Amino acid sequence: MEDFNLKLRKVIYFFIAVFIIALIAVIIFLLMLKYEVEGEGNMPFELTQIVTVSTAQGIDIEGNDAWNFNLVQNNDMYIHIAKNIKYKETEIIKNITIDNIEIENAPAKGNIVIYRPSSSRDANYEYEDEYIVNDSLKYEGKEETNIKELAVANQGGVIAIRFCNKDLRNIFLK
């Protein structure tokens, strides 16, 4: 009889241990699911403002004596990132990457090309191949924000990107 009671206790302890382990796993899974759905509650930095500036511009086609240019539409996006005042710990921005850019609906006319700010002092953006964003755009965390050098202040600043609808129309006047 004592041998039976000892085996019964071992079986009960085993099931209690399995129940506790399963309960811990379920609690961890629910916490992970909550974090996946809601995200981080108290981020060190927050996106405070997105400003889009839309303009139209003519790009001069050289080599003609006539007035000849391509019409383009520009949508410059300025994204302001600021330190979260509710976040009490000290954090710094190492880098900010813009990637996985998808154009859901192609325009009826023209084609979308994405540009990063130019390093030229004379212009904010230039329509050169070296400034085209193919996969991602990375801003490095530095002491101060400098859009032309793709630098954002390590405590928050502004980053920029241009979405250009090129080749809308070719205008030719003699």
TIRO-2110 file (N, C-alpha, C; in Angstrom, 1 decimal):
// TIRO-2110
0.8, -1.2, 0.0, N, 1, A
0.0, 0.0, 0.0, CA, 1, A
0.9, 1.3, 0.0, C, 1, A
1.9, 1.2, 0.8, N, 2, A
2.8, 2.4, 0.9, CA, 2, A
3.5, 2.6, -0.5, C, 2, A
3.8, 1.6, -1.2, N, 3, A
4.4, 1.7, -2.5, CA, 3, A
3.5, 2.3, -3.5, C, 3, A
2.2, 2.0, -3.4, N, 4, A
1.2, 2.6, -4.2, CA, 4, A
1.0, 4.1, -3.9, C, 4, A
1.0, 4.4, -2.6, N, 5, A
0.9, 5.9, -2.3, CA, 5, A
2.1, 6.7, -2.7, C, 5, A
3.3, 6.1, -2.7, N, 6, A
4.5, 6.8, -3.2, CA, 6, A
4.4, 7.0, -4.7, C, 6, A
4.0, 6.0, -5.4, N, 7, A
3.8, 6.2, -6.9, CA, 7, A
2.7, 7.2, -7.2, C, 7, A
1.6, 7.2, -6.4, N, 8, A
0.6, 8.1, -6.6, CA, 8, A
1.1, 9.6, -6.4, C, 8, A
1.9, 9.8, -5.3, N, 9, A
2.4, 11.1, -5.1, CA, 9, A
3.3, 11.5, -6.2, C, 9, A
4.2, 10.6, -6.7, N, 10, A
5.1, 11.0, -7.8, CA, 10, A
4.3, 11.4, -9.0, C, 10, A
3.2, 10.7, -9.3, N, 11, A
2.4, 11.0, -10.5, CA, 11, A
1.7, 12.4, -10.3, C, 11, A
1.2, 12.6, -9.1, N, 12, A
0.6, 13.9, -8.8, CA, 12, A
1.6, 15.0, -8.9, C, 12, A
2.8, 14.9, -8.3, N, 13, A
3.8, 15.9, -8.4, CA, 13, A
4.2, 16.1, -9.9, C, 13, A
4.3, 15.1, -10.6, N, 14, A
4.6, 15.2, -12.1, CA, 14, A
3.6, 16.1, -12.8, C, 14, A
2.3, 15.8, -12.6, N, 15, A
1.2, 16.5, -13.2, CA, 15, A
1.2, 18.0, -12.7, C, 15, A
1.5, 18.2, -11.4, N, 16, A
1.6, 19.6, -10.9, CA, 16, A
2.7, 20.3, -11.6, C, 16, A
3.8, 19.7, -11.7, N, 17, A
5.0, 20.3, -12.4, CA, 17, A
4.7, 20.7, -13.8, C, 17, A
4.1, 19.7, -14.5, N, 18, A
3.7, 19.9, -15.9, CA, 18, A
2.7, 21.1, -16.0, C, 18, A
1.7, 21.1, -15.1, N, 19, A
0.7, 22.2, -15.1, CA, 19, A
1.4, 23.6, -14.9, C, 19, A
2.3, 23.6, -13.9, N, 20, A
3.0, 24.9, -13.6, CA, 20, A
3.8, 25.3, -14.8, C, 20, A
4.5, 24.4, -15.5, N, 21, A
5.3, 24.8, -16.6, CA, 21, A
4.5, 25.2, -17.8, C, 21, A
3.3, 24.5, -18.0, N, 22, A
2.4, 24.9, -19.1, CA, 22, A
1.8, 26.3, -18.8, C, 22, A
1.5, 26.6, -17.5, N, 23, A
0.9, 27.8, -17.1, CA, 23, A
1.9, 29.0, -17.4, C, 23, A
3.2, 28.8, -17.0, N, 24, A
4.2, 29.7, -17.3, CA, 24, A
4.4, 30.0, -18.8, C, 24, A
4.4, 28.9, -19.6, N, 25, A
4.5, 29.1, -21.0, CA, 25, A
3.3, 29.9, -21.6, C, 25, A
2.1, 29.6, -21.1, N, 26, A
0.9, 30.3, -21.6, CA, 26, A
1.0, 31.8, -21.2, C, 26, A
1.5, 32.1, -20.0, N, 27, A
1.6, 33.5, -19.6, CA, 27, A
2.7, 34.2, -20.4, C, 27, A
3.8, 33.6, -20.7, N, 28, A
4.8, 34.2, -21.5, CA, 28, A
4.3, 34.4, -22.9, C, 28, A
3.6, 33.4, -23.5, N, 29, A
3.0, 33.6, -24.8, CA, 29, A
2.0, 34.7, -24.9, C, 29, A
1.2, 34.9, -23.9, N, 30, A
0.2, 36.0, -23.8, CA, 30, A
0.9, 37.3, -23.7, C, 30, A
2.0, 37.4, -22.9, N, 31, A
2.7, 38.7, -22.8, CA, 31, A
3.4, 39.0, -24.2, C, 31, A
3.9, 38.0, -24.9, N, 32, A
4.6, 38.2, -26.2, CA, 32, A
3.5, 38.7, -27.2, C, 32, A
2.3, 38.1, -27.1, N, 33, A
1.2, 38.5, -28.0, CA, 33, A
0.8, 39.9, -27.8, C, 33, A
0.7, 40.3, -26.5, N, 34, A
0.3, 41.6, -26.1, CA, 34, A
1.3, 42.6, -26.7, C, 34, A
2.6, 42.3, -26.5, N, 35, A
3.7, 43.2, -27.0, CA, 35, A
3.7, 43.3, -28.5, C, 35, A
3.4, 42.2, -29.2, N, 36, A
3.3, 42.2, -30.6, CA, 36, A
2.2, 43.1, -31.1, C, 36, A
1.0, 43.0, -30.4, N, 37, A
-0.1, 43.8, -30.9, CA, 37, A
0.0, 45.3, -30.5, C, 37, A
0.4, 45.5, -29.2, N, 38, A
0.4, 46.9, -28.7, CA, 38, A
1.7, 47.6, -28.9, C, 38, A
2.8, 46.9, -29.0, N, 39, A
4.1, 47.4, -29.1, CA, 39, A
4.6, 48.0, -27.8, C, 39, A
5.8, 48.7, -27.9, N, 40, A
6.4, 49.3, -26.8, CA, 40, A
5.5, 50.4, -26.3, C, 40, A
5.3, 50.5, -25.0, N, 41, A
4.5, 51.5, -24.4, CA, 41, A
5.2, 52.8, -24.1, C, 41, A
6.4, 52.8, -23.8, N, 42, A
7.2, 54.0, -23.5, CA, 42, A
8.5, 54.0, -24.2, C, 42, A
8.4, 54.5, -25.5, N, 43, A
9.6, 54.5, -26.3, CA, 43, A
10.5, 55.7, -26.0, C, 43, A
11.8, 55.6, -26.1, N, 44, A
12.7, 56.7, -25.8, CA, 44, A
12.5, 57.9, -26.8, C, 44, A
12.1, 57.7, -28.0, N, 45, A
11.9, 58.7, -29.0, CA, 45, A
10.6, 58.5, -29.6, C, 45, A
10.0, 59.6, -30.1, N, 46, A
8.7, 59.5, -30.8, CA, 46, A
8.6, 60.3, -32.0, C, 46, A
7.9, 59.8, -33.0, N, 47, A
7.7, 60.6, -34.2, CA, 47, A
6.6, 61.6, -33.9, C, 47, A
7.0, 62.9, -33.9, N, 48, A
6.1, 63.9, -33.5, CA, 48, A
5.4, 64.6, -34.6, C, 48, A
6.0, 64.6, -35.8, N, 49, A
5.4, 65.4, -36.9, CA, 49, A
5.9, 64.9, -38.2, C, 49, A
5.0, 64.8, -39.2, N, 50, A
5.4, 64.5, -40.6, CA, 50, A
4.8, 65.6, -41.4, C, 50, A
5.7, 66.3, -42.2, N, 51, A
5.2, 67.4, -43.0, CA, 51, A
5.5, 67.0, -44.5, C, 51, A
4.6, 67.1, -45.4, N, 52, A
4.7, 66.8, -46.8, CA, 52, A
4.6, 68.2, -47.5, C, 52, A
5.6, 68.5, -48.3, N, 53, A
5.6, 69.7, -49.1, CA, 53, A
5.5, 69.2, -50.6, C, 53, A
4.5, 69.6, -51.3, N, 54, A
4.3, 69.2, -52.7, CA, 54, A
4.6, 70.4, -53.6, C, 54, A
5.4, 70.2, -54.6, N, 55, A
5.7, 71.2, -55.6, CA, 55, A
5.8, 70.6, -57.0, C, 55, A
5.7, 71.5, -58.0, N, 56, A
5.9, 71.0, -59.4, CA, 56, A
7.1, 71.8, -59.9, C, 56, A
7.8, 71.2, -60.8, N, 57, A
9.1, 71.8, -61.3, CA, 57, A
9.3, 71.3, -62.7, C, 57, A
10.0, 72.1, -63.4, N, 58, A
10.5, 71.8, -64.8, CA, 58, A
11.9, 71.5, -64.8, C, 58, A
12.3, 70.3, -65.2, N, 59, A
13.8, 70.0, -65.4, CA, 59, A
14.2, 70.3, -66.8, C, 59, A
15.1, 71.2, -66.9, N, 60, A
15.6, 71.6, -68.2, CA, 60, A
16.3, 70.5, -69.0, C, 60, A
15.9, 70.3, -70.2, N, 61, A
16.6, 69.4, -71.1, CA, 61, A
17.6, 70.1, -71.9, C, 61, A
18.9, 69.9, -71.6, N, 62, A
19.9, 70.7, -72.3, CA, 62, A
20.2, 70.2, -73.7, C, 62, A
20.8, 71.0, -74.5, N, 63, A
21.1, 70.7, -75.9, CA, 63, A
20.2, 71.3, -76.9, C, 63, A
19.2, 72.1, -76.5, N, 64, A
18.3, 72.7, -77.4, CA, 64, A
18.4, 74.2, -77.2, C, 64, A
18.2, 74.9, -78.3, N, 65, A
18.1, 76.4, -78.2, CA, 65, A
16.7, 76.8, -77.7, C, 65, A
15.7, 75.9, -77.8, N, 66, A
14.4, 76.2, -77.5, CA, 66, A
14.2, 75.9, -76.0, C, 66, A
13.0, 76.3, -75.5, N, 67, A
12.6, 76.1, -74.2, CA, 67, A
12.0, 74.7, -74.1, C, 67, A
12.8, 73.8, -73.4, N, 68, A
12.4, 72.4, -73.5, CA, 68, A
12.7, 71.8, -72.1, C, 68, A
11.6, 71.3, -71.4, N, 69, A
11.8, 70.7, -70.1, CA, 69, A
10.8, 69.7, -69.8, C, 69, A
11.1, 68.8, -68.8, N, 70, A
10.2, 67.8, -68.3, CA, 70, A
9.6, 68.3, -67.1, C, 70, A
8.3, 68.1, -67.0, N, 71, A
7.5, 68.5, -65.8, CA, 71, A
7.6, 67.4, -64.8, C, 71, A
7.9, 67.7, -63.5, N, 72, A
7.9, 66.7, -62.4, CA, 72, A
7.1, 67.2, -61.2, C, 72, A
6.6, 66.3, -60.5, N, 73, A
5.9, 66.6, -59.2, CA, 73, A
6.7, 66.1, -58.1, C, 73, A
7.0, 66.9, -57.1, N, 74, A
7.8, 66.5, -55.9, CA, 74, A
7.0, 66.5, -54.7, C, 74, A
7.2, 65.5, -53.9, N, 75, A
6.6, 65.4, -52.6, CA, 75, A
7.7, 65.2, -51.6, C, 75, A
8.1, 66.3, -50.9, N, 76, A
9.2, 66.2, -49.9, CA, 76, A
8.6, 65.9, -48.6, C, 76, A
9.1, 64.9, -47.9, N, 77, A
8.6, 64.4, -46.7, CA, 77, A
9.6, 64.7, -45.6, C, 77, A
9.2, 65.5, -44.6, N, 78, A
10.1, 65.9, -43.5, CA, 78, A
9.5, 65.2, -42.2, C, 78, A
10.3, 64.4, -41.6, N, 79, A
9.9, 63.6, -40.4, CA, 79, A
10.6, 64.1, -39.2, C, 79, A
9.9, 64.6, -38.2, N, 80, A
10.5, 65.1, -37.0, CA, 80, A
10.4, 64.0, -35.9, C, 80, A
11.6, 63.7, -35.3, N, 81, A
11.7, 62.8, -34.2, CA, 81, A
12.2, 63.5, -33.0, C, 81, A
11.5, 63.3, -31.9, N, 82, A
11.8, 64.0, -30.7, CA, 82, A
12.0, 63.1, -29.5, C, 82, A
12.7, 63.5, -28.5, N, 83, A
12.9, 62.7, -27.3, CA, 83, A
11.5, 62.7, -26.5, C, 83, A
11.1, 61.5, -26.1, N, 84, A
9.9, 61.3, -25.3, CA, 84, A
10.2, 61.8, -23.9, C, 84, A
9.4, 62.9, -23.5, N, 85, A
9.7, 63.4, -22.1, CA, 85, A
9.3, 62.5, -21.0, C, 85, A
8.4, 61.5, -21.3, N, 86, A
8.0, 60.6, -20.3, CA, 86, A
9.0, 59.5, -20.0, C, 86, A
9.9, 59.3, -21.0, N, 87, A
11.0, 58.3, -20.9, CA, 87, A
12.1, 58.8, -20.0, C, 87, A
12.4, 58.2, -18.9, N, 88, A
13.3, 58.7, -17.9, CA, 88, A
14.7, 58.3, -18.1, C, 88, A
15.0, 57.3, -18.8, N, 89, A
16.4, 56.8, -19.0, CA, 89, A
17.1, 57.6, -20.2, C, 89, A
18.4, 57.5, -20.2, N, 90, A
19.1, 58.2, -21.2, CA, 90, A
19.4, 57.3, -22.4, C, 90, A
19.0, 57.7, -23.6, N, 91, A
19.2, 56.9, -24.8, CA, 91, A
19.7, 57.9, -25.9, C, 91, A
20.4, 57.3, -26.9, N, 92, A
20.8, 58.2, -28.0, CA, 92, A
20.4, 57.4, -29.3, C, 92, A
20.2, 58.2, -30.3, N, 93, A
19.9, 57.7, -31.6, CA, 93, A
21.2, 57.2, -32.3, C, 93, A
21.3, 56.0, -32.6, N, 94, A
22.5, 55.5, -33.3, CA, 94, A
22.3, 55.7, -34.8, C, 94, A
21.2, 55.3, -35.3, N, 95, A
20.8, 55.5, -36.7, CA, 95, A
19.3, 55.3, -36.9, C, 95, A
18.8, 55.9, -38.0, N, 96, A
17.4, 55.7, -38.4, CA, 96, A
17.4, 55.3, -39.8, C, 96, A
16.7, 54.2, -40.1, N, 97, A
16.7, 53.6, -41.5, CA, 97, A
15.3, 53.7, -42.0, C, 97, A
15.1, 54.2, -43.2, N, 98, A
13.8, 54.1, -43.9, CA, 98, A
14.0, 53.1, -45.0, C, 98, A
13.2, 52.0, -44.8, N, 99, A
13.3, 50.9, -45.8, CA, 99, A
11.9, 50.3, -46.1, C, 99, A
11.9, 49.3, -46.9, N, 100, A
10.6, 48.7, -47.2, CA, 100, A
9.6, 49.6, -47.8, C, 100, A
10.0, 50.6, -48.6, N, 101, A
9.1, 51.6, -49.2, CA, 101, A
8.3, 50.9, -50.3, C, 101, A
7.0, 51.0, -50.3, N, 102, A
6.2, 50.4, -51.3, CA, 102, A
5.3, 51.4, -51.9, C, 102, A
5.2, 51.5, -53.2, N, 103, A
4.3, 52.4, -53.9, CA, 103, A
3.1, 51.5, -54.2, C, 103, A
2.0, 51.7, -53.5, N, 104, A
0.8, 50.8, -53.7, CA, 104, A
0.1, 51.0, -55.0, C, 104, A
-0.1, 52.3, -55.4, N, 105, A
-0.8, 52.6, -56.6, CA, 105, A
0.1, 53.5, -57.5, C, 105, A
0.5, 52.9, -58.6, N, 106, A
1.3, 53.7, -59.5, CA, 106, A
0.5, 54.9, -60.1, C, 106, A
1.2, 56.0, -60.4, N, 107, A
0.4, 57.1, -60.9, CA, 107, A
0.0, 56.8, -62.4, C, 107, A
-1.1, 57.5, -62.8, N, 108, A
-1.6, 57.4, -64.2, CA, 108, A
-0.5, 57.9, -65.2, C, 108, A
0.2, 58.9, -64.8, N, 109, A
1.2, 59.5, -65.7, CA, 109, A
2.5, 59.6, -64.9, C, 109, A
3.6, 59.3, -65.6, N, 110, A
4.9, 59.4, -65.0, CA, 110, A
5.3, 58.2, -64.2, C, 110, A
6.5, 58.3, -63.5, N, 111, A
6.9, 57.2, -62.7, CA, 111, A
7.6, 57.8, -61.5, C, 111, A
7.4, 57.0, -60.4, N, 112, A
7.9, 57.5, -59.1, CA, 112, A
9.4, 57.1, -58.9, C, 112, A
10.2, 58.1, -58.5, N, 113, A
11.6, 57.9, -58.2, CA, 113, A
11.8, 58.5, -56.8, C, 113, A
12.5, 57.8, -55.9, N, 114, A
12.7, 58.3, -54.6, CA, 114, A
14.2, 58.8, -54.5, C, 114, A
14.3, 60.1, -53.9, N, 115, A
15.6, 60.7, -53.8, CA, 115, A
15.9, 61.0, -52.4, C, 115, A
17.2, 60.9, -52.0, N, 116, A
17.7, 61.4, -50.7, CA, 116, A
18.2, 62.8, -50.9, C, 116, A
18.3, 63.6, -49.9, N, 117, A
18.8, 65.0, -50.0, CA, 117, A
20.2, 65.0, -50.6, C, 117, A
20.5, 66.0, -51.4, N, 118, A
21.8, 66.1, -52.1, CA, 118, A
22.8, 66.7, -51.1, C, 118, A
24.1, 66.4, -51.4, N, 119, A
25.1, 66.9, -50.5, CA, 119, A
25.6, 68.3, -51.0, C, 119, A
25.0, 68.8, -52.1, N, 120, A
25.4, 70.1, -52.7, CA, 120, A
24.9, 71.2, -51.8, C, 120, A
25.6, 72.2, -51.7, N, 121, A
25.2, 73.4, -51.0, CA, 121, A
24.1, 74.2, -51.7, C, 121, A
24.1, 74.1, -53.0, N, 122, A
23.2, 74.9, -53.8, CA, 122, A
21.8, 74.4, -53.9, C, 122, A
21.6, 73.1, -53.8, N, 123, A
20.2, 72.6, -53.9, CA, 123, A
20.0, 71.5, -52.8, C, 123, A
18.7, 71.5, -52.4, N, 124, A
18.3, 70.5, -51.4, CA, 124, A
18.3, 69.1, -52.1, C, 124, A
17.8, 69.0, -53.3, N, 125, A
17.7, 67.7, -54.0, CA, 125, A
18.2, 67.9, -55.4, C, 125, A
18.9, 66.9, -55.9, N, 126, A
19.3, 66.9, -57.3, CA, 126, A
18.9, 65.6, -58.0, C, 126, A
18.5, 65.7, -59.2, N, 127, A
18.0, 64.5, -60.0, CA, 127, A
19.2, 63.8, -60.6, C, 127, A
20.1, 63.3, -59.8, N, 128, A
21.2, 62.5, -60.2, CA, 128, A
21.1, 61.1, -59.7, C, 128, A
21.7, 60.1, -60.5, N, 129, A
21.5, 58.7, -60.1, CA, 129, A
22.1, 58.4, -58.7, C, 129, A
23.1, 59.1, -58.3, N, 130, A
23.8, 58.9, -57.0, CA, 130, A
22.9, 59.2, -55.8, C, 130, A
21.8, 60.0, -56.0, N, 131, A
20.9, 60.3, -54.9, CA, 131, A
19.6, 59.5, -54.9, C, 131, A
19.5, 58.6, -55.8, N, 132, A
18.3, 57.7, -55.9, CA, 132, A
18.4, 56.7, -54.7, C, 132, A
17.2, 56.6, -54.0, N, 133, A
17.1, 55.6, -53.0, CA, 133, A
16.5, 54.3, -53.6, C, 133, A
17.3, 53.3, -53.5, N, 134, A
16.9, 52.0, -54.1, CA, 134, A
16.3, 51.1, -53.1, C, 134, A
17.0, 50.8, -52.0, N, 135, A
16.5, 49.8, -51.0, CA, 135, A
16.2, 50.5, -49.7, C, 135, A
17.1, 51.3, -49.2, N, 136, A
16.9, 52.0, -47.9, CA, 136, A
17.7, 53.3, -47.8, C, 136, A
17.3, 54.1, -46.9, N, 137, A
17.9, 55.4, -46.6, CA, 137, A
18.3, 55.4, -45.2, C, 137, A
19.6, 55.6, -44.8, N, 138, A
20.0, 55.5, -43.5, CA, 138, A
20.6, 56.9, -43.0, C, 138, A
20.1, 57.4, -41.9, N, 139, A
20.6, 58.6, -41.3, CA, 139, A
21.4, 58.1, -40.0, C, 139, A
22.6, 58.6, -39.9, N, 140, A
23.4, 58.3, -38.8, CA, 140, A
23.2, 59.3, -37.6, C, 140, A
23.2, 58.8, -36.4, N, 141, A
23.1, 59.7, -35.2, CA, 141, A
24.4, 60.4, -35.0, C, 141, A
24.3, 61.7, -34.9, N, 142, A
25.5, 62.6, -34.7, CA, 142, A
25.1, 63.7, -33.7, C, 142, A
26.1, 64.6, -33.4, N, 143, A
25.8, 65.7, -32.5, CA, 143, A
24.7, 66.6, -32.9, C, 143, A
24.7, 66.9, -34.2, N, 144, A
23.7, 67.8, -34.8, CA, 144, A
23.0, 67.2, -36.0, C, 144, A
21.8, 67.7, -36.3, N, 145, A
21.1, 67.3, -37.5, CA, 145, A
21.7, 68.0, -38.7, C, 145, A
22.0, 67.3, -39.7, N, 146, A
22.5, 67.9, -41.0, CA, 146, A
21.9, 67.0, -42.1, C, 146, A
20.8, 67.5, -42.7, N, 147, A
20.0, 66.7, -43.7, CA, 147, A
20.9, 66.3, -44.9, C, 147, A
21.8, 67.3, -45.3, N, 148, A
22.6, 67.0, -46.5, CA, 148, A
23.6, 65.9, -46.3, C, 148, A
24.1, 65.8, -45.0, N, 149, A
25.1, 64.7, -44.7, CA, 149, A
24.4, 63.4, -44.2, C, 149, A
23.1, 63.4, -44.2, N, 150, A
22.3, 62.3, -43.7, CA, 150, A
22.6, 62.0, -42.3, C, 150, A
22.6, 63.1, -41.5, N, 151, A
22.9, 63.0, -40.0, CA, 151, A
21.7, 63.5, -39.3, C, 151, A
21.3, 62.9, -38.2, N, 152, A
20.2, 63.3, -37.3, CA, 152, A
20.9, 63.4, -35.9, C, 152, A
20.5, 64.5, -35.2, N, 153, A
21.0, 64.7, -33.8, CA, 153, A
20.6, 63.5, -33.0, C, 153, A
21.5, 63.1, -32.1, N, 154, A
21.3, 61.8, -31.3, CA, 154, A
20.2, 62.0, -30.3, C, 154, A
19.7, 63.2, -30.1, N, 155, A
18.6, 63.4, -29.2, CA, 155, A
17.3, 63.7, -29.9, C, 155, A
17.3, 63.6, -31.2, N, 156, A
16.1, 63.9, -32.0, CA, 156, A
16.4, 65.0, -33.1, C, 156, A
15.7, 65.0, -34.2, N, 157, A
15.9, 65.9, -35.2, CA, 157, A
14.9, 65.6, -36.4, C, 157, A
15.3, 66.2, -37.5, N, 158, A
14.5, 66.0, -38.7, CA, 158, A
15.2, 65.2, -39.8, C, 158, A
14.5, 64.3, -40.4, N, 159, A
15.0, 63.6, -41.6, CA, 159, A
14.1, 63.9, -42.8, C, 159, A
14.7, 63.7, -44.0, N, 160, A
13.9, 64.1, -45.2, CA, 160, A
14.1, 63.1, -46.3, C, 160, A
13.1, 63.0, -47.1, N, 161, A
13.1, 62.1, -48.3, CA, 161, A
12.2, 62.7, -49.3, C, 161, A
12.5, 62.5, -50.6, N, 162, A
11.7, 63.1, -51.7, CA, 162, A
11.1, 62.0, -52.6, C, 162, A
9.8, 62.1, -52.8, N, 163, A
9.2, 61.2, -53.8, CA, 163, A
8.9, 62.0, -55.0, C, 163, A
9.4, 61.7, -56.1, N, 164, A
9.4, 62.5, -57.3, CA, 164, A
8.6, 61.7, -58.4, C, 164, A
7.6, 62.3, -58.9, N, 165, A
6.9, 61.8, -60.1, CA, 165, A
7.5, 62.4, -61.3, C, 165, A
8.3, 61.7, -62.0, N, 166, A
9.1, 62.2, -63.1, CA, 166, A
8.4, 61.9, -64.4, C, 166, A
8.7, 62.7, -65.4, N, 167, A
8.3, 62.5, -66.8, CA, 167, A
6.7, 62.6, -66.9, C, 167, A
6.2, 63.6, -66.2, N, 168, A
4.7, 63.8, -66.3, CA, 168, A
4.4, 64.3, -67.7, C, 168, A
5.2, 65.3, -68.2, N, 169, A
5.0, 65.8, -69.5, CA, 169, A
6.2, 66.5, -70.0, C, 169, A
6.5, 66.4, -71.3, N, 170, A
7.6, 67.2, -71.9, CA, 170, A
7.0, 68.4, -72.5, C, 170, A
7.5, 69.6, -72.1, N, 171, A
7.0, 70.8, -72.6, CA, 171, A
8.1, 71.4, -73.5, C, 171, A
7.8, 71.7, -74.8, N, 172, A
8.7, 72.2, -75.8, CA, 172, A
8.1, 73.5, -76.4, C, 172, A
8.8, 74.6, -76.2, N, 173, A
8.4, 75.8, -76.8, CA, 173, A
9.6, 76.4, -77.6, C, 173, A
9.3, 77.0, -78.8, N, 174, A
10.4, 77.6, -79.6, CA, 174, A
10.4, 79.1, -79.3, C, 174, A
END
